[in-house]
């Protein structure tokens, strides 16, 4: 039987779900089954919100969304517009569903149908005649006005326009008014709308490209085919580094022609003296001579360069060179012995203000005296110095640090991804640089606050001199909206303004209206009463009354908010990081590793790809909000939308898969599976799981999806089909680790005669007995559903893991030392031993300076792309060099953030003891295992890692998974224990139980 795809209207799709009774694993008729379910639901109604937070996939979706957006441009269309649902499965009379075999062409043709342009709204739509007609009906019902550039119905034909390649400079066609601030401007951001005249962007260059610098001062124009460098490190054209053994940490880049910035001889470099509070000379004069001197013993910055006064005989310190410039100049001074001198250009009024200076090389740089590779290093450093100086020239002198960081963020995104912005959007963003310091600072302050509405009377920042002038400039430029420019607000905005009133102010407003409320009511109850009055026709009067209490209020305009959100997302490549990442680095709280960003491919190849991704994130946020509010109808709609928009041609796995709309929709759909399972709607959950498996053929989540499909089919009483799914899942190369063990155990359980007569070959391996040791402890509590607590040997309360450690440390347990860290210590050791591999030069895995791991660490590409350097390193580990590598890595990178590495939890002494006792061969095996499949094997490791040394200085290690009275092994834990046993480890399960009562 072939699988076909049928478009189904949303109303029919959701009504089916609403009408279906939950399915329980019972042979009783459907009617009784539904009655039983209704009883269960009524009992658990009060706990629904709690259950929603525990849904599998919810936490992952929240991390993907990151900080919630204030304004969702497509919220209305997502929640109301009609669309079509693709049903990826059909059932035969036996309710068996087979995977598509020779019908693949039909499916591909249906999914890959070309997009056509709607003559009414101008958007592109994909689908057959039924879908197009439904879309036209919806557009005509809304009465959307036709733009002059759009075709009429008579001109409309169901074939897409030719995709002509155009010059990137002519890419931006969409026009909108970025200065509109009386209402939300959604056209400017263009979120979720595909441009009628858009074309696939095939070049990373742009004629209006702005020469911008990286956050640490490096600068490089992006041209077609060039590598992009970030983090102050450049790389050569072929992606290989030319690091010299005696020039550690200096990366170079090859160039095809000589660059004027390669030689600093005779160049006048304008910069500043900072850190004047450390100055030993208060009085300065214009024209005074200065000299630069290294300060390698500086605690805060080993690259620090002091500025000395020549008039004092070079004995008095005037301050320091900016950190960004010192990072590169220090290498010039240390490695090549280049000296710098200069003079003071002007003297500021305030004694501690930055002092403008001009510096130059004391002698001519002789490249002819250097070897080939050293010449390249020197040229690279010279270019970085010039780039940093150019950056300081375009950065206003009075910028505060957070203001400078925000400007750099916008500049970097405009430089690296100009093709995803329209001309109007670029103009709008570049307009930010023309604002006054006060306006820029106020906007950044408001943008980083929760809001969205703020009372003008409550806005006060010491670095902003005049709030009123700043607000006016921001309002005129379209960056903020003010209540003074609007006569009436949308109900949502009015509700947000009510939220900034105090309870007493809300009570006073209510006292003037005819609405009654309890004096002891809560704030939200007052707001609900006022909102109902706002919709009763008295909006103007009520609006004026509320404004009398709040005074003038402002908020970030939706256009500015959407664009800035996009800029942050493109810069950090995730939703969890924001401007605070700069602050943490500036304060020295977080230190990111040093690596080369070799960017050869764009994260989003076209603007439409980005808009699709953004709209998918909107659906994900609405899904999360709906679960939080327990709005089941909105949850079902999000599931339906996501299901309809997942397409197999867009779901191919690569390093950038996580930045595709299909990836986001798959997260929503799988969370929908968990939601439906919690509602016991197993039939619908089965449909969604089959849809995911059909469309994501190369995805490591297939193991868990297959497992859930088999389980849900068993819930429906379809045991034969459940067994078949489990058996076919074992032939899937993407089913791994715990999911594979689970499916194997299901096959053994379900495949007993007469269903299956042949015993699988893996039967003996799965049935292996894992050694167990039993420990008795005096329990503190024995309640089901709570974590078991015991009294330890010292009489103090402890958990089962601490009690087990006490047992193993005792004479009966064998006198072991140990730690309870589950996978923490393993991932720390892996990160330290494989540090150079993790941060090696691989294209398109490091896109920003704020990463703690490459983008492909969770994929098979990680091992494949680095096999040539991984295997030699594993050979060294196997030959007994693991401890030496560990010590070197610890001392070189201590305190630097790296995924999996915890610097505070384990000491170097403990790690050295563990590596020594584990043994070289076993250590290499574990590292290879994690390198090949980090995602599948980075969780579920045994609770305890134990070690002990013998009198001959040799050592041994043991692994123990600790289980309390009511605990059992998960399949992932079982998979790890079996792997360790196969690798020659001493592994066991330690069961802690209360004493047996006689």
N, C-alpha and C positions, 0 to 999 in steps of 0.2 A: 504494500500500500504506500502511495506517495503522499508526502505532506504538501499541502497547498496553503496559500495565504488568501484570506478573505477579508476585505475591508468591512468593518462593522461600526455603525454609528456609536458615539460615546454613550448616548442615553441608553441604547440597548445593552451595551457592555456593562455599564454600572448597574442597570436594573436587574440584570442577571445575577450579579453579585449580591445585590440587596435582597433579592427574592430567594436566593439559595439558602437552605438550611445547612448549618454546619454538619460536616460528615464525621461520624464517630466510627471507630473500628468495631462494627457490630453487624451481624447478618440480618438484623431486624429491618422491616420496611422503612422507607424514607420518612413517612409521616411520624412514626414513633421516634425515629432518630432525631427529627426536628424538635419534637416535644421534649425529649431528654436534654437536648442542647439548650433550649430556652430556660430550663431550670438551672442549668449550670451557669448560664450567663447572668441570671438575676442575682445569684449568690456572689458573683465576682465583679459586679458592676462598680462597686465602690473602689475596687483595686485596679481599675483599668489604667489610670494614669501611671501608677507604679509599674504595671506590667509593660507599658509602652517604653519606659526608659530602659528596660531590660531586654528589649528586642535585639536579636543578633543582627549586626550590621548598623545599628543606630550610632554607636560611638564612632565607627569608621566614617559614616556620612557626616557627622558633626565635625570631625577633623578636616574632611574634604571641603566643607562649606567655609570653615574658619569663622572670622568675625562676620556676623550677619550684616547684610546691607540695610541701610535705612530705607531706601526706595528701590522697589523692584519695578522697572519700566514695563515689564510684560505681565505683571500680576493679574491685571484685569482680563487679558486675553487668555492667559493660562487657565483661569478659573471659570471663564464663561464661554469662550469661542468654541464652536463645534469643530471637531476633527475626526479622523478615522483611526480605527484600531486594526492593527494587523494581527490576525490570529495565526500563530505559527504552527498549529497542530490541528488535526482532525481525527476523530475517533471512528474506528470501525465497530462492527456489532459486538466484538469482544472487548471493546474499550482499550484495545492495544494500540499503541502509537509507535510507528517505526520511523527511524531516521531516514532522511531523504537520501536515496541512492542515485538512480538514474533520472531523477526529476530535478537535479541541481540546476539545470539550465533554466527551467521555468522559474524557480525561486530566485535565481540571480537576476533574471530579466525583470521580475516584479519588483525586487528591492532596488535595482539599479535604474529604474525608469527615470528618464530625464526630467529635469525641472522645467516648468513653464511659468510665464509671467502672467499674473492676474491683471486683467485690464481695469479692474476697479480700484484695488488698493496698491497695485504695483509690486507686491511681494512675489517671491518665487515659491512655487508649490510643486510637490512631487506626487505623482500618482496617476491612476487611470481616470477614465471619464467620470465615473461615479464620484470620486474624491473631488475632482475639479468642479463638478456641478454643485456639490455640497458647499464647497468653499465660495463659489460665486453667489449662491443663495444667501450665505451668511453675510458677505460683503454688501450685497444689495439691500439686505435687511437693515444693516447698520447705517446705510446711506453715506458711505465714505465718498468724499468728493474726489473727482479725478484730477490729477495734475496735468498740466498742459503737455508735459513730455510723455505722458502715458498713451497707450493705444486705446482706441475705442473698441466697443464690442464687435463692430464690423471689421476692424483691422485685426482682431484677435485670431490667432491660429494656434493649434496645439503642437507647436514645435518650438524648441528653444532657439534663442538667437545664437548666431555664430560666436564662438569665443575667440576673438582676435587678440593676439598678444599686443600689448601696448607698452609704451614707455612708462616706467614707474612714476615719472614726474607728472604724468597725466592721469594718475590712478584715481585721484580724489574727485568724485563727481557730486556727492551728496552735499546739498547746501542747506543750511539752517541758520537761525538767528541765535548766536550764543549769548546775546546780551539780554534776552528776554528774562525778566525776573518777577513778573507779576503772576506767573504760573509756572508749573513744572515743565521744563524743556526736555522732552524725551527724544525728539528727533535728532538732537545734537549727538547724544551718546550712541544712537543707532543700535541699541541693544536688542538682539533678537530679530532684527529686520535685515533681510538680504537686499542689497542695493540692486536696482534694476539694471544699471549699466556697469556693474562691477565685473571685473575680470580677475582671473587667477593671477596672483602676484608671483612672479618668477625670479625676481632679483632682489637682493638685499640692499641695493643702493637706491638713492633718491636724489633728484636734482636739487631739491630744497633741503638736503640733509644738513643738519647743524653739527658743527665740529664741537663735540662735547666730551667731557672728561669722565673717567670712572671715579668711584667714590673715594679711592685712595690717591687720586691725582693722575693716574695714567690716562692717556688720551690716544685715540686712534680712529680715523674715519672708517666707516664700514663701506666697503666697495664690493662689487660682485665677485664672489669667489674667495675673498680674503677671510682670514681667521679673525675672530674677535678676541681681544684679550681683556681680562678683568683681574681685579685683585692686585694690580700693579705688576703683573707678570706677562711677558710676551712670549710667543712661541713661533717657531718657524713654519714655513708654508706646508710642509709635509707632515706636521703634527708631531715630529720627533724633537726631543729636547737636546740641546748641546751643552749640557752642564759640565763645567770643568771640575775636576776633582778638588782643585784648590780654590774654587770659587763657588762654594756651596750656597745654594739658595738664589743664585742669579740666573734668571732665564733669559735667553737671547732670541732674536728673530732675524731671519735672513730677509734681505730685501733685494729687489732686482736692480735698483739703481741707487746712486748715492743720494742721501738726504741731507739737507742743509742743517738739520737738527742733530746730526750724528757727531758734530764737533762743537764743543763749547768754547774753543779758542776765539777770543775777541768778542764773545757775546756778552751783552749786559743783561743780567737777569734781575728782574724786579721782584722783591718779596718783602717780608716783614720780620721784625723782631717781636716774638711773643714771649709770654712768661716773664713780664716785666716785674712781677712781684718778687722774683728771685734776683733782681738786679742789684749790683753793688755800686752802681753809679746812678744817682738821681738826675743830675743835670746833663742834658744833651744839647748838642748844637748841630744845626744843619751843615752838612759837609764834613762832619767828623769822620775820620778814617776808622774802619773796623777790620777785624780779622776773625775767620771762622776756625774753631778748634773742636775736635771730637771729644765727646764725653761718654765713653763706652761703659763707665761704671754707674751711669744713671739708672736708678732702680726702676723708674717708670718706663723708660724707653732706652734700650741699649744702642739705638741708632741716633741718640740725641747729639746735636751739634750746638756748641756754645758760641755766642757772639761776644768777642772781646774788644775792648776799647784800645785803639792804637795809641791814643794820647796818654794813656796810663801805663804804657810799656807792656801792653797785653796782659795786664795783671787783674783788671776788673771786668767782671761779667756784666754785660748789658741785658742779656736774656738768651733766648734760644731761637733757632730756625724752626718754622712750622714742621710738625711731625710728618706730614705728607711729603714734604721736600727732603727732609732729613733721611727718610727711608732709602732714597736713591743716592743722595749726595754722600752719605756715610760710606757706601760701598766704593764710590769713586775715590774718596779720601783714604780709606783703609787698604783697598786692593791695588790701586794704581798710584797712590801717593800724590794725588792732585790737591793743591792748596787753593783756597779762595780768600779774596779780600774784597773790600767794598767801601761804601760811604753811606751816611745817613741822608736821605732825601728831604725829609721834613720832620719837624718835632710836634707831636700832638699836644693839645692843651692839658690833658690829663696825664699824670706821670706814669700810670700803669697801662695806658692804652697801647695798642700795637704801633710800632714805629716803622714807617716805610723806608726801605733801604734798597740799594743796588749793589749787586755783587758780580764778580768776574774771576776767571782763572788767573792765577799769578804768572803762569808760564804757558807756553803753547804746547798743546798735546801732540806728541809725536807718535802717530799710528805706525810709522814705518819701523819703529823699534820693537813692535809687539808681534807675537805669533798670530796666525790666522784666527783661531778660536777666541783669543783674548781681544782681538780687534772687534769681533762681533759683540762680545759682552760689553765692551766699552761703548760702542756705538748705541747699543740698546739702553744702557744706563743714561747716556747723554740725552737720548730722545725722551726718556721718562722725566728727566729733570726739566727739560723744555716744556713738556706737556703740563707738568704741575704748575710751572710759572704762568703759562697761558691761562690755566684755570683760574689762578688767583687774579688775573687781570680782568676776567669777566665776572668775578664774584665781588659784589660791593663790599667795601671795607667794613661797614657797620653790621654785617650779617652775624646773627647769633648762630650757635652750632646747629640747633634743630632746624632753623631756617635754611642753612646751607645744605643740610642733609636732604631736606625736602626738595630743594631745587635740583640737587644732583640726581635724585630719584627720577624726577620728571625728565631731565636732560638725558639720562642714560636710556630710558625707555624710548624717547623720541629718536634717539640715535640708532638704537639696535633694532627696533621694530616699527619703522615709519610706515610700513605698508598696511598696518592694521588700523590706521587712523585716517579719517577723511581730512581734506584740506581745512574745513571749518574747525574740526577737533584740534588739529595741530595749532591753528591760529589761536584758538581759545586757550590751549595750554601754554603757548608761548607768551600770551598776554599776561600770564601770571608773573613773568619775569619783569614786566614793565610796571607792576604795582609798586607802591612805596613800601618801605620796610615795615611800617606799622600795619598796612593792609595784609601783607604776606604773613606776618606773625599772627595777626588775629585770625586769618583764615586757617592757618595750620593748627592753632589752639582749638578752634571750634571743630575742625575736622576730626581731631583726635579725641574729642569728648563724645559722650554717648548721645546727648541731645534727643531729638533733632532740633527742638526749639530752645532758645536761650533768652532770658530776660536781659535787656541792655543794662539794667540797673545792677545786675549781678556780675557783669563782665568787668574785670579789673586785673590787668597784668602790668607789672612794673616796667617791662621792656617796651610797652605800647604807650606812646605819649598821648594820643588823642583817639579815643574809641569812635567818636562820632564821625570824624573825617574818614577814618579807616572803613567804617561801615558804609558810608556814602560811596566811597570809591569802589568797594567790593560790590555794592548793589548796582552801581552804574555799569560795572564790567560783567555782571551776570553771575557772580560767584556766590552771592547770598540773596535771600528773599527776606523782605521785611513786612511786618503787619501794617506798617504805615502806607504801603503801596498797594494794598489789597482791600477791597470793600467787603468781601465775604470769603470765607475759607471753606475748603472741602471738609466734610464731616470728620475724616481721619485726622486732618491737620488741627481741627478744632479740639478733638479729643486729646491730641498731644499737647496742645497749649493748656488745656485743663489740668493735665498732669503736673505742670510746673507750679500750679497754685497750691497753697497750703490748705489744710483741712478747714481752718478758720476762715480763710478767704472763700473757699467753696461754699461754706455755710452762709456767709454773708450774701453771696450772689443768689443762693437758693431762697433766702428770706425775701428777696425782692420779687421773685417769680411766684406764680401760684402753685408751683409744685410742692408737694409735701414730702418730708423725709424725716426719719428718726434722728433725733439730736445725737444719738450715740452711734450713728451709722459710720461705716468706714469710708475712706477716701474714694474707693472704686464705686461704692454705692452712690455717693454724691455725684460722681462723674456720669454714671449711668442715667441718673435722673435728669441732669442737665443736657445730656446728649439726646434724650427723648424730647426735651423741650426744643432743642435746636432743630429737630426735624418736624416740629409741629407748625412751622410757619413764622415763628418769632426769632428767626436766626439773626437778623440784623440787629435787633435790640439787644439780644443776649450777647452777641459778639462784642458790641460796644461796652456792655457791662463788664465782660470778662477782661477786655483790654484796659479798662479803667483800673482794674486790679493789678494786671501784669505790667502795664506800661508797654513801651515799644519792645517787640520781640523779633528776633532774627533767626534764620536757619540757613544751612548750606543749601544752595539750589540743587534740584535733582540732577541737572545737567552736570554741574561741577562735581557732585557726589559720585555720579556714575563714572565719569571720566577718571577721577582720582582713584576710585576703587579699581578701575581697570589698570591704571598705571601701577598701583601697588601689586596687583596680581601678576602682572607681566614682569615686574622687577624681582619679586621674591619667589615666583613660581609656585606659590601655595597660599592658602588663606589663613594660616596660623601666624605668620610673621607680619609685622607692620613697622612703623617708624621707630618703635621702641627697640628694634634690633640694632639700629644705629647707636642709640643711647647706651645700650648694654656694652657695645664695643668701645665707645668713647670713654665710658667710666672704667673700662678694664674688667668688667664683671664677666664678660664672655669673650673668649678668644677663638676665632675661627681658624681652621687650618689653612696652610698655604698650598695653592694648587694653580694650575693653568687652566683657564677657560678657553677651550678650542671650539669655537662655534662655527660649524660649516652648514648646518641646517636650521631652519626656523622652527620654533616650537609650534607656531601657527603659520601654515604656508600661505594662508589668505585671510582677509578680513572676515569672510563668511565663516571660516572655521572658528575664529575667535568668538563671533557673535553666537554661533550655535553652542559653543562651550559655555558662554555666559548665560544663555537662556536655560541650558541644562542645569546650571548651578542655581538659577532662580527656582526651577521646579524642585530641586533638592532642598532648598531653604523652605519653600512652602510645605513640602512634605514634613520636614522637621518641625516647623511651627504647628502644623495640623496635628501631628502626634502629641505635641506638647499641650495643645488645646483640646485634645480628644475629639477632633472633628473627623469622624470616619468618612464622611462623604468626600471631603477634600483629599483625604489620604487615598481613597479609591481613585479619584480623578488623577492624582499625581502618578499613581501606579499605571493607570491606563495610558496617560500621555507618554510616560517613559517607555512602556511596552511598545507603543506604536512607533516611536522614534529610534529604537534600536535597529540598526541595519547591519547585516553581515559584512558588507563591503567596507564598512568604516570601523570594524572591530578587530582588524589585524594587529597583532602584537608587535610593538616596537618600543624604543626608549621613550617616545613621546605619547604612548597610548593613554597614559593617565591624564593627558591634557586634551583628550577628545570628548566630544559630547556623548558618544556611545558609552565611554567608560563611566561617566557620571550617571547616565540613565541606568546602567547596569547596577550601580550601587543602590539607586532608588528602587529598582525592581526587586533586587534581593531583599532589601528591607521590607518591601511589600510582601514578599514570600513569608518573612517572619511574622508580619502583621496578620496575614491570612491564616497562618498556622496557629497563631494565638487565638484567632476567632474560630478555629477548627473548620475552616473552609479549605479542606485539603484538595478538593478537585481543582479549585482556582489556583492554589499554590502549585499543584502539579503542572498546570498549563504554563505558568510563569517560568518554572524551572526548565521545562522543555524548551521554552522560547530562548532562555539564556544559553542553554547548552547548544542549541541550534546555531545561534548567532556568534558565539565566542568559542571558536574551535581551538584556539591556542591561548589558553588562559589557565593559570595555576589555581584559580578558584573553582575549576571544573570538578575537582575532587569533592569539595564540600557540597557543591550543587548536586552532583550525582548521588551523594550519600543522602541528602535531604529528599531527593526525588524517590529514592528507593524506600525510605522510611514513610513518606507520605502515601505512597502507593500501598504499602502494607496497612496503613491506617484505614484506607478505603476498602480493605479486604482483597485487593488485587495482588495476591502473594506471588503468583507466577510471573506477573509483569515486574514486580519488585525484585524478584530473583534475577530476571533477565537484565534489568538495568544494572544491578550490582555486578553481574558477570561481564557485561559489555564495558562497564567502567574500569575494570581491571586491565582491559586492553588499551586503555587511553594513557598515553605517555605523560599527560599532564596531571594524572591522579597520583599523588605522592604522599609520603609520610603518614600521618595519622589517618587521613582519609582512606588511604589504600588499605591500611590494617583494618579499619572499620568495615570496608566493603568485603574484604576477605573473610572476616568473621561472620558477616551477614550471609555470604554465600554458603559457608559451612553450616550455619544454623538453618537457613531456609532450604538449602539444597539436599536435604536428607531424602532417602527413598520414601515414596516412589517418584518424587519430583526429579531427583538426580541419583543415578546409581554409581557414577564414577567419582571417586574422591580426588579433589584437586591436588596438584603437585605441591602446593604450598601448605598443605594441611599440617604436616608435621612441624614445619617452622612456626606456624601461628600457634599451635597447641603447646609449644615449649613451655615448660614450667620456669617461671622467674623465681629465683631463690628468695625466701622470705625469712625475716627474723622478727620475733614477737617481743614487745616490751610492755610491761605492765606499769601503769601510773595511776595515782590517786586523782580521780576526776574532780574538777570544780563545778562543771555543769554538764548535763547530758541531754540538753534540749535539741530536738531535731531542727535543722535549719540554722543553727548558730555554730560558730567556730568553736571547736573543742578546746577547753582550757584544763590544764592539770597543775598539780603542785609538783615542783621540781625537787631534786634531791636536797637542795638547800632550803626547802620549805617555801620558796617564792613561787608565785603564779607564773606560768609559762605556757606557750603553745606546744603542739605536738613536735614541731621541728626542734625547738630548744630542748625539750625532754629527750629526744633522740640523740642530740649532740652530747648531752650529759651522759647518756648510756654508752655511746661509742668512746667517749673520753675515759670512761672507767675501765677497771681491770677486766670486768666481764665482757665489755664491748670490744676490747682489743687495744686500748690506749691510743686512739686516733686523735689527731688534731683535725679541725674542720670548720667549715663556714656554711651557713644557710643563705644561699644566694640564687638558687634555681639556675637560670641561664645567665645571670649577671656576670659571674666570674668567667664563664666561658666566652661570652661576647667581648669582655674586656681583654682577655688574652688574645682572642682572634684579632681584635682591632689593633693591638700593639704589635703583634707579630706581622700582620699584613698591612701595616700603615702605608708603606711605600707603594704597595699594590693598589690599595683603596684610592689613594690620591695621585695615581700615576696619570700620565698624559694620554687621555682617551677622548676623542672628539665627542662633543654634544652631551656630555654627562655632567659637566659643571657649567651652569649658566649664570650664577650669581656668586658673590663673595660670601654669602651667608648660608652656605651649605655645610653640613657635617658628614655627608656621604654622597657618592655619585648617584645620579638618577637611576642607573641600571643595577644597583646593588641587589634589588629584589627580583631581578630577572636572570634568565639564562645567559644573557649577553655579558654579564659581569665576568664569568669565567671564560667564555669563548673569546672575548676581546683581549683578555690579559693572560691567556694560557701560557704564552711564551715567557712571562715573568713570574707567574704563579708557580709553575712546576719547578724551576730552579730554586726558588725560595723554599718550597716544600722539601726539596732534596737536602738543602742545608739544615732544615729543622730535623729531618730524619737522621742526619749525620751527627746530631747532637749540639747544634749551634742555637737552639731555641732560646736558652737562657741568655746568651750573649745578645741576641737580637732584641729580646725583651728589655734588657737593661738599657741598651742604646736608645731604643724607642721611647722608653719611659723618661730618660734624662733629656732627650731632644724635644719631646712634645708635651711635657707635663703641663696639665692645665688647659690644653687645647681641646676644644669640643670635637668629638668624633662619635658617630652613632655607635651605641653599644658600650662605649668605654666609660667607666665610672671611676674617676680619679680618687674619690673620697672614701669609697666603700672598702677598697682593698689596698693594702700597702704593697710596696714593691717586694718586701720580704715574703709576704704570703704568696704573691704571684710566682716568685722564683721557686719557692718550695713546691708549689703545685706543678709547675712546668717540669721541675726536676723529677718529681715522683711519678708523674703520669707516664713518662718515657717518650723517647723521640719518635718511635714509630706510631704510637697511638696519637701523639700530638699532631703529627703530620696528617694522619687520617681524618681527625676532627676538622682541622683547618680546610682540607680539601672538600670535605662534606659541606661545610658552611659556604665555602666559596662557590660551589656548584649550585647550591639551592638555599640561599640565605633566608628567603621568605618562608619556605616550608619548615625549616629546621631551627629557626631562631626562637622558638618557644617550646614549652613542654619538657625542658631538661630536668633531670632529677634535682630534688630539693637540696640535698647535702653533697658536698664534695669533701671527702676525707683523705688525709694523707698521714704518713708516719715514716720516720727514718730508722734504719737499722744501725747496728754498731759499726758496720763496715762502710757507713755513709751512703749506702744505697737506700732507695726509698720505694714505696708503693702507694697506690691511690685506690680509693673505693668510692663508688657512687651509690647513693641511697635515696629512694623515693619514699617519703614518709606519708603514711595514711592513718587517719584517726579512726574511731570506732565505726563511723557511718560513711566513710569515704571509700571510693574505688578508683582504680586507675583509669585515666582517660586514654583514648586510643593513641593520642599524640605522645603521651608519657610512655605507653607500652612500646610504641615505635622506637623511641629513644633508647629505652632499656634493652630492647632486642638488638639495636644497632651497636650499643656499647658491648654487649655480650659477644657479638660477632667480631668486634674489633679487638677482643682480648682483654676487655676491662673486667674488673671485679664489680659487678652491679647487683643490687638486691632491693627488695621492698621491705621497709621497716614498718610494721603495724603496731600502733600504740593502742592498747585496750585497757579498760578498767579491770581491776581484779575480779575473778570469777567468784560469785557468791555461792557459798555451799548450802 
